[in-house]
Amino acid sequence: MTREQVLPEHKVSLSIGEEIQQLFGRKDEIRKLIEEALQVKLVARDGLVSIQGEASDVAVGEQVVSELISVLTRGERVTPQDVKLALRLFIKQEKEEFRQIQGEIIEVSPKKRPVRPKGPGQRIYIEAVRHHDIVFAIGPAGTGKTYLAMAMAVSALLRHEVNRIILTRPAVEAGEKLGFLPGTLYDKINPYLRPLYDALYDMVEMERVTRMIEMGTIEIAPLAFMRGRTLNDAFIVLDEAQNTTSEQMKMFLTRLGFGSKAVITGDITQVDLPTGRLSGLIEVQRILKGVEGINFAYFGEEDVVRHELVQQIVRAYEAYQAATLPAEGR
């Protein structure tokens, strides 16, 4: 919509006071997002916001702005991503869903920002982790599967719901035959586990993480190191589970001990196993679907919270795979 276009004469004005600068003061990005999504004209000046356009679009714009102001008055930030989510849900008349998402908080370290879901899929996933002992999170990269699982693990540890966190992933790129690689054991496994460290440092201060690792409160190790153990009172996250074999998946799931919770994350479109080897994550859906205490949370391209191009890339790959892959592999 250009500024020169004549809009229908339906207009509403909102008094929003000092929050106007927080909402519309940064590069005018939020105003532009609302105008483009709703095809309205929005003017923010002197503590007032006026919205002009079609009656139904103006009504949605008024609801979105009012809701965003409520978020600000609670002392929380509003990001462009929050605005996009609000617009998407309010256009679909799902304002209660937006409020539930905004009300969901995962408390991590007091010195770090709380972690929040960024969409309905993430909110449902968090609820599933709270209420089930084993949760499988399956979907494309960028949907927050691993990050939210680790946030839930950190939160459970700090609330003393578990005694330790165990983070693991199959080192499939090295075939888990790490002896052929140069350096110490730490040098060999560290590159494959680095994404888990990065997420952990987002939620807990680096010095505290180091202490917890030294004490064994946090353990980060390749999946092969889980064999033969029973993991009690632990929150266990298995990442990149699409690269487990059937045998590895069974081995991992049978490590779960008393007072423990496990979250298994993966993207079944990104299997790196040798040709002819069935992914344990694909197989487990058929084996454990419907078992009480186990939940499967699925994410799609609408749940991607990275760059907008990532959503388009995921959508294109999903369409291609739907047309070319056999039904069993989906």
HELIX and SHEET records of a PDB file:
HELIX    1   1 GLU A   19  PHE A   24  1                                   6    
HELIX    2   2 GLU A   29  LEU A   38  1                                  10    
HELIX    3   3 ALA A   55  THR A   73  1                                  19    
HELIX    4   4 PRO A   80  ILE A   91  1                                  12    
HELIX    5   5 LYS A   95  GLY A  103  1                                   9    
HELIX    6   6 PRO A  120  HIS A  131  1                                  12    
HELIX    7   7 LYS A  145  LEU A  158  1                                  14    
HELIX    8   8 VAL A  172  ALA A  174  5                                   3    
HELIX    9   9 LEU A  178  PHE A  180  5                                   3    
HELIX   10  10 LEU A  185  MET A  203  1                                  19    
HELIX   11  11 MET A  206  MET A  215  1                                  10    
HELIX   12  12 LEU A  223  MET A  226  5                                   4    
HELIX   13  13 ALA A  241  ASN A  243  5                                   3    
HELIX   14  14 SER A  246  LEU A  253  1                                   8    
HELIX   15  15 GLY A  280  LEU A  288  1                                   9    
HELIX   16  16 GLU A  301  ASP A  303  5                                   3    
HELIX   17  17 GLU A  308  THR A  324  1                                  17    
HELIX   18  18 ALA A  327  GLY A  329  5                                   3    
SHEET    1   A 3 LYS A  11  SER A  15  0                                        
SHEET    2   A 3 LEU A  48  GLN A  52 -1                                        
SHEET    3   A 3 LYS A  41  ARG A  45 -1                                        
SHEET    1   B 6 ILE A 218  PRO A 222  0                                        
SHEET    2   B 6 ARG A 164  ARG A 169  1                                        
SHEET    3   B 6 ALA A 234  LEU A 238  1                                        
SHEET    4   B 6 LYS A 261  GLY A 266  1                                        
SHEET    5   B 6 ILE A 134  ILE A 138  1                                        
SHEET    6   B 6 ILE A 294  TYR A 298  1                                        
END                                                                             
